[in-house]
C-alpha cells in the first residue's frame, strides 16, 4: 500500500480522486487544500507520496515546504496546463524534487500509471509536460563546459556534461532525473563517471569548483 497525501484546492475533486484511487494500491490517507494544511498533514503522516494539483497557488513552494517535513516522499504533479505560468512551475517543481508530471488532458488510467512509475523510483512525464521541461531548460543560460583533465578517453560525454552542469548548480540525483526524464539509477551511474573523470571524490567538490570558477 502507498500512503499518499493529496493536495488540491477543490475539496470535491480531492474526494473524487481519493475514491477513485482507493481501487488501486494508492490510499489517500490525508488531503489538503492549502500550503499550511499540506505541511501539517505531511508532517503527521510522513507519506510515501504527495499528489499535487497544479491548480494550487505556487506549486513549487508547496513542494519545497512539504519536503522539509516529509523528505522521503515522492512527488507527482497533475492538472498541468499550457499556460506560461504552468510551464514555469513545471521546471521549478522539478528543481524542487518532483519527479512525475501528468497534464490536465490525461485520463485517470494515465495518472495511475504515472504514480506507479514514480513510486518505482523512476521519472515520469506525459509528452506535453516533457516538452514544457525541455523548453524551460533550453531557455536557461548555459554554463561554460566542464573540462576533464587527461586524454580524450577521460573527457566527459555530452550526457555527462549535462549531468555535471546540473550537479554544479546543486541539484540532487532525483532533481536531475526529473529534469532529464531519466531514472535515478541512470543518474547515479553518470554521476560516478563524472566524478571519476574529473578526479573528484564527492559531488560537493564539483559544486565548490563551480563557485570558484
N, C-alpha and C positions, 0 to 999 in steps of 0.2 A: 504494500500500500504506500502511496505517495501522499504525504501530508502537505497540503497546499493552502496558501493564503491568497485570496482573490481581491485585487484592488481595482475598483471601478466606481465612478461617481453615481451611477444609476442603480438603485437598490434592486429594482425588478429584474434588471439584466444580470446582476450578481446572483440573485436567487435562481433565475432560469438556467444560467450556465452551471451553477453548482449542482442543480438537479440533473442536468444532462451528463456532467462528468461523474456523477455517482454511479453510472452504468459502466465506468471504466475503473482502473486501479488508482485513479487520482481522486482523493477525497478532500473537498474544500472544508477544512475544519474551522476556518475563520474568514470573514470578508470585511473589507473596509472601504469607505468612500472618500476618505481624506488622508493626507500625509500623516497626520498625527495618529489617526486610528490604525493606519498601516504599520507604523513603527510600534505602537503598543501591541497589536495583535502578533506581530512577528517576534517581538521580544518575549512574549508569553509562550508562543508555540514553537519557536526555533524550527520553522518549516523546512521541508526538503525543497519546496518550490514556491516561487511567488509568480503569480499570473497577473500581469499588469495591463489594464486597458489604456490605450493611448489617448482616451478622452479625458484623462485626469490632467490637472494643471501641472506642468513641468515634470513630465515622466522621469527625466534624468535625475532630478532632485529626489524623487521617491526612491529610485534605485540606490543612490548614494546613501541616503539617510537610513533606509531599511537594512542595507548591507552592513552598517555599523553594528546593528544588534543581531543580525542573522547572517554572519559572514559566509556560512556554508550553503546558503540557499542558492538554487539555480533559478534563472530568470527567463521568462518568455513574455514578450510583448504582443498584444493582439489589437486589432482595430486600427492598424497603421494606415493612414490615409495618404493622399497625394499632395497635400499642402506643403509649402516651403518649410513651415514650422515642423511638421512631422518628419520631413526629410532631415532637418537639422537634429531633431530629437533622436532619430534612429542612430545617428553617429554618436551623439552624446551618451546615449544609453549603452551602446556597445563599448564605449570607453569606460563606462562605469561598471561594466561586468555582465550586462545582459547578453545572452548567447543565442536567443531564439526570437524570431520576428515573424508574425503572421499578419498579412494585410487584411483590410476590412472586407474584402470581397470573397474571402475564403470560407468554405463550409465548415461545419463542426468537425467532420472527419479529418480535415487537414490540420485543424488545431490540435486534435488528439494525437495525430501523427507527430506533429512538431513537439508536443510535450514529451512523447516517448524518446525522440532523438535527443532532446536537451537533457533529459534525465539519464541518458546513457553516457553523458559526458561529451557529446558532440555539439557542434553549432548547427543551427537550422534557420534558413531564410526562405520564404516564398520568393518566386522570381522578382516580383515588384520591389520587395524590401531589399533584396540583394542588390538590385540596381540602384536604389537610394544610397546604400552603403558605398558602392563603387563611385558614384557621383560625388559623394561627400569627401571621399579620400582623394579623388582627383583634384578637388578644389583646394586642398590643404597645401601650404607652401612646402616645397621639397627641401630636405636636408642634403648637404653635400655627401657623396658616397663615403661609406666607412671603408677604410683601406686595411687590408691584412698584409702583414709583412711576409716575405718569403717568396718561393717560386709560384708560378701560376696555379699549380695544383692546390695551393693553400688559400687561394683567393676565394672570396665569397661568391656563391652562385647568385643569380638575380633574386631568387626566392629568399635566400639567406640575407641578402642585402636589405630586402623589405623587412624581414624579421628583426634584423639588427637596428634599423631605424626606429621601429616601434618599441623595441627594448630601451633605446636611448631616451625616449620620452617617458619611460617609467611604466609602460603597460604590462600587466600580468599576462601569463600564458592564456588564461581564459579570455581576457580582453582582446589579445591578438587573434585568438581563434575566432572570436565574434567578428572582428574587423575583416578578416580574410576569408571567412566562411569555410574554415577547415577544422578538423578535430584537435582537441588539446594534446593528444598523444603525438600528432604530427608536429605541432608547435614545439613540444619538448625536444623532439629529435633535432629540429632545426636549431633550437637554442643551444643544445650541446655542441653541435657542429660549429656554430658561430663563435662560441667561447673558445673552443679548441683552436680554431684557425687564427683567432686574434690573440692567442696566448694568454687568455684570461681564465680565472678560476670561478669567479662569481659574476652574475649579471650586474651587481651594484658597481663593479669596476667599470663596466661599459657606460653606465649612467654617469659616473664620476668623470669619465673621459669626455663625455658629451658636454658636461658643464664647463670643463676646461677649454674645450675647443670653441 
